[in-house]
Amino acid sequence: MNCLFVQIRCRPGTAYSVATQIVLREIHSELYSTSGDYDLLMKLYIPNEKDIGMFINDNLLNIEGIERTYTTQTFKVF
């Protein structure tokens, strides 16, 4: 499994509705509201054989209110 962290910037006033849509899709392990340049931080696991870009595109970027994302792929747990 690939562990990813996705930071999500939402259009003003849409963070709660974006978070609700993510929760309903059940694609995440953890989802947090954050301060700073991004509004939400999502941790998720996807199977090794899945294309990360296509998974994010097909399961996240079609949610109304998402303005931008920043994905970090992890490699090793310490």
C-alpha positions as a printed Julia matrix, in Angstrom:
78×3 Matrix{Float64}:
   0.0    0.0     0.0
   1.11   3.55   -0.74
   0.58   6.04    2.07
  -0.2    9.53    0.8
  -0.82  12.86    2.46
  -2.94  15.27    0.43
  -3.24  18.91    1.39
  -6.43  20.45    0.04
  -7.14  24.13   -0.58
 -10.85  24.89   -0.77
 -12.68  27.87   -2.19
 -13.65  30.23    0.63
 -16.6   28.94    2.64
 -16.51  25.39    1.23
 -14.11  23.5     3.55
 -16.88  21.83    5.55
 -18.81  20.72    2.48
 -15.6   19.42    0.86
 -14.77  17.5     4.05
 -18.27  16.02    4.1
 -17.95  14.83    0.5
 -14.57  13.21    1.26
 -16.01  11.43    4.3
 -18.95  10.13    2.25
 -16.57   8.67   -0.36
 -14.68   6.71    2.34
 -11.32   7.06    0.59
  -9.33   8.41    3.53
  -7.69   7.05    6.65
  -7.65  10.41    8.47
  -8.91  13.89    7.61
  -8.03  17.08    9.47
  -8.82  20.76    9.18
  -5.63  22.81    9.14
  -4.41  26.39    9.19
  -2.09  27.96    6.66
  -2.06  27.69    2.88
  -4.32  24.61    2.83
  -7.63  23.97    4.57
  -7.65  20.16    4.91
  -5.06  17.44    5.34
  -6.0   13.92    4.27
  -4.07  10.74    4.9
  -4.96   7.81    2.67
  -3.66   4.47    1.51
  -3.97   3.21   -2.03
  -2.93  -0.16   -3.45
   0.56  -0.33   -4.99
  -0.85  -1.23   -8.41
  -3.07   1.89   -8.58
  -1.85   4.97  -10.42
  -1.64   7.71   -7.79
  -2.45  10.57  -10.17
  -5.46   8.81  -11.63
  -6.72   7.83   -8.16
  -6.54  11.44   -6.94
  -8.08  12.71  -10.16
 -10.94  10.19  -10.18
 -11.75  10.18   -6.45
 -10.9   13.64   -5.14
 -10.52  16.36   -7.73
 -14.11  16.1    -8.93
 -15.41  17.34   -5.56
 -17.03  20.77   -5.85
 -15.14  23.39   -3.85
 -11.6   22.01   -4.19
  -9.34  24.69   -5.58
  -5.93  22.98   -5.38
  -4.18  19.95   -3.89
  -0.63  19.08   -2.92
   0.16  15.37   -2.64
   3.11  13.9    -0.73
   3.97  10.23   -1.21
   5.66   8.47    1.7
   8.24   5.69    1.46
   9.33   4.39    4.87
   7.91   4.48    8.38
  10.39   5.07   11.2
